[in-house]
Amino acid sequence: MTKTKTVHAYELELRRLIKERTGAECEVWLYPQINATAMNRVLLDKMQQEIADTKRLVMPTTGVNGQTKYDVSPLLPHYDKLQRTLLMQYEAIGLNYTVTPSKVKEDTRRGIDEADPMAQYYTSTRK
């Protein structure tokens, strides 16, 4: 059995990947999203291990009338949901191809663009 990663280990890995993608240190405001993504990765690892330990994804069971029926592991729908959530979390932190580089580097802080003529006009009339 392999040693599972901790939330902290995944957080460090995600911060490293963000730095590699953007070329800059990870923004502090991303820390909560990184933490949520790391927690999801740990839970996904546990679920993956549980599914692997059962060694069977489809199990024969006996129905109420004595017939043989086949049930899929009840963990699979939850596993699928965690995988989908993880992909959305990667998009939220800019770690997949659905996010363009301009969106990752876009400055969302409110400020004045010095090159914008209208902004220059409004700031000059306020004085």
Secondary structure as GFF3:
##gff-version 3
##sequence-region A 1 127
A	DSSP	alpha_helix	7	22	.	.	.	ID=ss1
A	DSSP	three_ten_helix	28	30	.	.	.	ID=ss2
A	DSSP	alpha_helix	31	54	.	.	.	ID=ss3
A	DSSP	beta_strand	58	62	.	.	.	ID=ss4
A	DSSP	beta_strand	68	72	.	.	.	ID=ss5
A	DSSP	alpha_helix	75	92	.	.	.	ID=ss6
A	DSSP	alpha_helix	101	105	.	.	.	ID=ss7
A	DSSP	alpha_helix	117	126	.	.	.	ID=ss8
###
